[in-house]
Amino acid sequence: MRKWLLLIPVCLCTALLSAGITIYVLNDKKEKSFETEIGDARKYLEELNYEEAEASYRAALQIDPKEEEPYLRLAEIYTEKKEPEKAVEVLRTGTQNTDSREIQEKYSLYAYVDEVLIPQEGQCQEGEYVCEYLPGQNGRYTVGVDSVHSQKGVLTSRILDFDGDGQEELLVLTMENQGQTGDAQWTAYMAERNAVYLQMYELQDGAVVQTAEYQALYPVLGYGDYENSGIFLNHTEDGIYLCGSTYNLIYMWADGSTYNSFVLRYNGSSFEKLAGTENTEAGSSFEDLRYPAYRMAEFLENTGLVNEAAQIRESYMRKFDFVDDTEDMLMQVTGDNDGTGDSLAFSESGDPEDLGQVVLTLKLTWENDEESAASAGNGA
């Protein structure tokens, strides 16, 4: 009996030792599998092979969901692939599975548009919109194109390292409907023109803070018979340029164009304007502006926008036709008179209904760069 009693502790120790060895072996195997997946993911990421990098990081999370790196890198991958919803979701999961402060702060930046800005300001929807011709106040034959009034709030956003400091910033495009005293000849509701603003946000002491704002497009989404307005990012070796312009051609009841443009860089605290117009230009001929047009064309050519430079030299108008293969189109408004108008009938009746309607398309998403370039319209 005593021999059996002596054997029990020995057997128990042996069993515990065996179990410990098994757990150690399993943990070691798990750790090696995790490191293998992480190593593969890093290699794929260096090669810009986002699909394989995503698969490896996902596999790593299956092995150990408490590790920080896969969540952070997956968010970067989804940002590069222009899949912000997936980036937000993976960071949300990371906040639940880890105690990482970096993941929590990054999540607050990535989710800021959906959780804060859209509930506060609303959200614009891409699609087709119809603008009516309405009478002005300075005589029978004065008319104007009404703007779209149904769209207000967030247009789109991007998260990138805009100032090259190694930290990501959040760029948000918003649209407001505001009055313009220069349109006092029109009725009050026609004086409310749309303006697109660029807003930049950064993380400061763990909080999302707005650091800069710039009125980028004005007037937009309803002003002339023909419109081609937009904003895009131009990625170069020197950094990221924010480029855009509004262009409206009036030809149904008058003859002339209006446009303005900008090329900006974010310097960490404000938007720095490097090229573009100082004010909105208007007229039917712009040859007297050829020298500032040449200067802007040279600047654009040096940043790789060769086709834009060529069309500016030809037209003398410092605007974008969105004809270069830009890496990231943010938004674009295109449209024209629907063709049912009759200028001769209007010249006799003075009735704005004789001019037809203007049909505009607000575009905020592109499947890929090729589609973006193909969908961009040329200036009329």
N, C-alpha and C positions, 0 to 999 in steps of 0.2 A: 504494500500500500504506500509506504513512504517513498519507494522508488517512483511510483506513478505520480505522487505529489511533487517530487523533485522534477519530474519530466514536464509538468504543466508550464512552469515559468520558462523553461528552455524552449518549449514548442511555441509559446506565446511570443517570446522574443524573436524566434526564427520567423514566425509569421509576420510580425511587425517589420522586421528587417527586410523581408521579401517584399512587403507592400511598399515600404519606403523606397526600395530600389526600383520597383515598378513605377511608382509615381515620379521618381527622379528621371527615369528613362523616358517616360511619357512627356514630362515637362521639357526635358532636353530636346526631344524630338519635335515637340510643338514649337519651342523657341527657334530651332533650326529651320523648321518649315516657314515660320513667320519671317525670319531674316532672309530666307531665299526669296520669298514673295516680295519683300521690301526692296531687296537688291535688284530683282528683275524690274520692279516698278520704276525705280530710280533710273535704271538704264533706258527703259522705254521713254521715260519723260525727257531725258537728255536728247533722245533721238526724235522728240516731238511725235512719238507714236502714242497718241492719246488713248486709242482704243485698247491697246495691250496694257498700257500703264493703268488705265481704269480697272481692267480685269484683275491685274495683280494686286492693286490696292484693295479691291473688293475681297479678293481671296485672303489677304492679310487680315482684314477685319473679321472674316469668318473664323480665323484662328484665334485672334485676340481682339475683341471689340473695345478694349479699354485703352488701346494705344492711340496716341495723339496724331502721329504723322499721317496715317491714311486719310483721316477726315480733312485735314488741312490741304493735302495735295489733291484729293478728289474735288474739293471746292475750286481749286485753281484750274483743274482740268475742265470742269463744267463751265467755268467762266470763259476759258479759251474756246470752248465749243459753243458758246453763246446759249447755254442752257441754265439760266439763272435759277429756275425753280429747283433743279436738281442740286445746285450748289447750296441753296438755302436748306433743303431737306437733309442733306448729308451733314451739314453743320448743326442742324437742330438735333439730329441723332447723336452727334458728338457731344453736345452739351448734356445729353441725358446719360451717356455711357462713360463719360470721363469727368475729371475735375479740372480740366485744362482751362486756364484763364484766357489763353490765346484763342481757343476755339470759341469761348463765350463772347469775347470781344469781336471776333471776326463775324460771328453769327449776328450780332447786333448791327453791324455795318451792312451785311448782306441782306438782312430782313427789314432794313429801315424803310425801304420804299413800300413794301407790302403792309407792314405793320404800323407805320406811322404816317408817311406822306399820303398814300392813297386814301386812307380813312379820313384824313384832314382835308385834302384838296380835291379828291376825285381822280378819275382816270379817263384819258382820251381813248377812243376806239378807232382803229384804222378802218377804212371803208370808203364808200362813195357818197359824196354830199352834193346837193344841188343848191346853187345860189341864184336868187332872183335879181332882175334889174329893177331898181326903185327910183322914183323921182327925187331930184334934189330940190333946193329951195330958191335957186337963182334963175328962174325962168323955165319956160315950157320944155326946152330941149336939153336941160341939164339932167343927167342920170348918173347912176353909179351902181356898182355890183355890191349887193349886200354880202356881209361875211357870214360864215357858219357860226351860229351862236350856241349850238348844242354841245360843243366839245370844250372841256376845261379840265385842267389838272395835269397829272403826270402823263407824259408821252412815252418815254422810255428811259433807260438808265444803263450805265456801264460801270464796272469795277475794274480799275487798272492802276498801275503806278504811273500817274500822269506827270509827276514832277521829278521822277527818277531818284527818289530818296530811299528806295527799297521798301516802302510801305504803300499799300493800296489806298486809293481814294475812290469815292463814289461820285460819279457824274450823273446828274438827273436833268432831264429836259422836261419843263413844264410849260403849259400854255395858259395864258390869261386873256380874258376879253376886257378890253379897256378903251376909254375914250381917246380921241385924237383931235385936238383943237384945230388942226389944219384942215379937218373935214367939216368945218362949221357950215359949209354951204349945203351939206346933206342933212336929212332929218336926224333926230337924236339917235335912233336905233341904228342908223347906218354909220354913225360916227364911232360906234363901238367896234374897233378892229382887234384882231387877234395878235398877240405878241408871244413869242417863244423865248423862254429864259433858260440859260445854262446855270446850274447850281452845283457847286462842289462841296462835298462833305468829307471830313476826316475824323479818325478816332483820336480824341484827346483825353487823356486820363480815364480811358475806358468808356467815354461817352462820345456819341456821334454829334459832331458840331459842324454847322455850315460855315465855310471859310471864304467863299467867293460867290458872286452872282454877276451875270452879264446878260443884257437884253440882246438876243441874238438875231431873231427874225421879226420884222415888223414892216408893213402889215403882211399877214400870211393867212392862208385858207379863206380866200375871198377878197378880191380887190379889183382885178382887171378881167379882160375877156379871156386872157391866156395866162397861166401861172406855172412857173417851174421854180420851186423853192426847196431848200433842204439843208441838212447838216451831216457831215461825215468826219471821221477821224483819218488822218494821214500819218501812218506809222513810218518813221524814218530812223536812220542811225543816230540822228541828233535828238530824237525823242518823239513825242506825240503832238501833232498839230490838230487843233480843232478848227474846221473850216465850214463855211456855210454862206448862203446868200438867199435873198428874196428877189424874184424877178416877175414883173407883171407887164404884159403888153395890152394896150388898149387900142382896138381897131374897129369896133362896131359903131361907136358914135364919135370917136376922135382918133387921133394918130399920135401915139407916143408910148414910151416905156418908163417904168420906174424900177429901180433896183438899189440894193445895198449889199455889202458883203463884209466878211471878216476872216482873218486867220489869226488864231490865238494860241498861246502856250500857257499852261498853268505853272506858276513859279513857286508854288507851295503856300501862297497866301492870297493870290489874286490872279485874274486872267490878264495876261499881257498881250496887247494887240500888236501884231507884227506886220500886217498888210490888210488891205481892204479900203472901203470908203469911209470917209469921216461922217457923211450925212447921206440921206437918200437922194440919189440922182434921178432927175426926171427930164425927159425931152424926146425928140425924134431923131436927133443926130448928136453924137458924142465925140466927134473928131477933135474938138477943142480939149478933150480930156485924154488925148492919146499918150502924153508923157507919163502921167500917173498910171495909165493902163500898162505902158511898157514896163514900168518899174515893178508893178505887181506881177506881170507875166514873167519877168526875170526871176523874181523870188519864187514863184510857183515851180518854174522849170528846175530850179536848184533843189527843190524838195521832191522832185520826181513826177510832178503833175504836168507832163509835157503837153498833153492834148488841151488841158485847160489854158495853159499859157498861150497856145496857138490861137484858140478861139478869142481870147481877150485881145491879142494883138490885131486880130481881124475886125472885131466889132468895136473896140475901144471901150467896152463896157466891163467894169471890174465886178463880174459875177461868175458863178459857176454854172456850167451846163451839165455837170456830173457825168462826164464822158471818159474819165480815166478809170482804170480798174482799181478803185479804192478798196482798202482792206475792210473797212467797217462803216457802212452807211447807217446812220442813226434814224433819220426820218426824211421823208420827201413828200411834197405836195405838187401834184401835176394836174392839169386840166385845161379845158378850152370851152369856148362857146359850143353849144350842142348842135349848131348848124341849122336850127329852125328859124333863126332870126333873119330879119329883112331890114337892112339899114335904110334902103330907099323908102320903105313903108314908114319907118320911124321918122325920117326927115319930113314927111308930109303930115303925120299924125302927132308926133311928139309923145306917143304912148310907149312907155318902157316895155310893155308886153310884146311889142313888135320885134324886140331884140332877142327874144328867146330866153335861154337860161345858160348858166355856166355850170358845168359838171366837173367836180374836183375829186381827186382820189388822195386820201391820206394813207401813206404807207409807212409802217413801223417795223416790219419784220421781213427778212430775206432768207430764203433757204440756203443760199450760198453766195459767194462773191460773183460768180458768173451770172446768176440771176439778177443780182444787184446791178451789175453793169448793163445787162440787157434791158432792165426795166427803167433805167434812167433816161429821161427824155432829153432831146436836144432843144436848145433855145429857139424860139420861133423868130 
